Amino acid sequence: MQETESVKMITRFEETPEYQAFLQRHEEMELATDHHDPYFAIHDSPLTDTSIMNGRRVLNFGSYNYVGMSGRKEVSEAAKEAIDKYGTSASGSRLLAGEKTLTQTLEKELAAWKHTEDCLVLVSGFGTNQTFVGNFCGDGDLILYDEYAHSSIWQGCQMSRATCRPFPHNDAKALDRILSTRRSRFAKVLIVIEGAYSMDGDIADVPAIIEVKKKYGCFLMVDEAHSSCVLGETGGGVDEYFHLDPSDIDIKMGTLSKGLGACGGYLAGPRSIIEYMRYFLPGFVFSVGISPALAAAALTSCRLLQSNPEIMQRMHHNIHFFAEEARKRHLNICLAGKTAVIPVLIRDDLAAYRLSNALLEKGVFVPPAVFPAVPRDQARLRFCVISEHTDEEIVQALDTLVECARELGITLPE
Ligand SMILES: Cc1ncc(COP(=O)(O)O)c(C=O)c1O
């Protein structure tokens, strides 16, 4: 960092440009929503097809509890049993004192589910991306990541000593062009994509990206936060969906917080990488092991998903039904329709806030996604469909959206 001769010293956070900008945006939102901030909405129950908000049961279309595991009886019971057996904390880094049979079983079963040799579980999905992307490559290496990649991947890039470049969203040809001129200048190249993108709900063109990765001898990491428990017959994710060879993807990253109804992250891949990470990955080694309750919940969810195929069947039915019903109402669902995240385009940030609030008043919870989470003028209501929704609930939510837009005089883009 270069030192300049003299700058205006900031001694109070309130004086910072970032805080000033935050205040301005916040005030605009408060004005537009009549002081009903749509963020930090409180749910005093599990978030399944419904949830309890302000003492009232509402339809819930805002959660990542894709297959209803958080709140499911078997999952809660497994978590409680684990607390009785192990207590509430792992009480240490797993390398030293925090290891448990339960956590090892979870890793073995996740590895089998993801068709990999080994798996490592960490306490946070965000932290898993940040620490892996931040440490897998170093000086003389290159990281190429999809421009729509999640903040945790981007934060990992910021930490890494490797050269990092985004490539155009889901564009295997552009990736090929970059590598055709640059591959030979770097030792390791890591390509990072998501299986399904969480703002647009589209699926990555994984087979085309695998072709490029093989052509240039790169490593491929796929963040399966929104594709595991959503794509494939057992919810196994992109390799089940595209019928890939198990070794086509080097690192299948996933979270325990979404479909698996717990909290944490995992890296599933070849024994060499995972075993090395077990001893050297800072975000794993210098952090506590996953809490026993969460490990038990994730393990039970993973088992339930594989032994009850009707859960994924229902998930897939709901995705298609929602997309079809949205199109019937001439709603613009961006690139979505095959994954559980189905955004409805609104464009204007303030219109998205107002619609979200109006829907909640009529008993439907769906949060807005606005800039900077999405590009400017691309605000949307991000519906998350889960296996627990009924057809009637989906129809009710979409009808309510159309009704609210009409009442507020907001034209929904087609
Ligand atoms: C694509 C993606 N990766 C990683 C994460 C972080 O996972 P977690 O919320 O489990 O920390 C998220 C969270 O929403 C995500 O959407």
The ligand as an ORCA input file, in Angstrom:
! r2SCAN-3c Opt
* xyz 0 1
  C     -23.289    -20.019     -3.933
  C     -23.064    -19.923     -2.463
  N     -21.916    -20.379     -1.951
  C     -21.670    -20.312     -0.631
  C     -22.578    -19.767      0.248
  C     -22.264    -19.693      1.721
  O     -22.901    -20.729      2.388
  P     -23.387    -20.598      3.913
  O     -24.550    -19.655      3.910
  O     -23.774    -21.990      4.240
  O     -22.252    -20.070      4.693
  C     -23.788    -19.293     -0.237
  C     -24.798    -18.720      0.689
  O     -25.842    -18.310      0.377
  C     -24.047    -19.366     -1.630
  O     -25.185    -18.903     -2.149
*
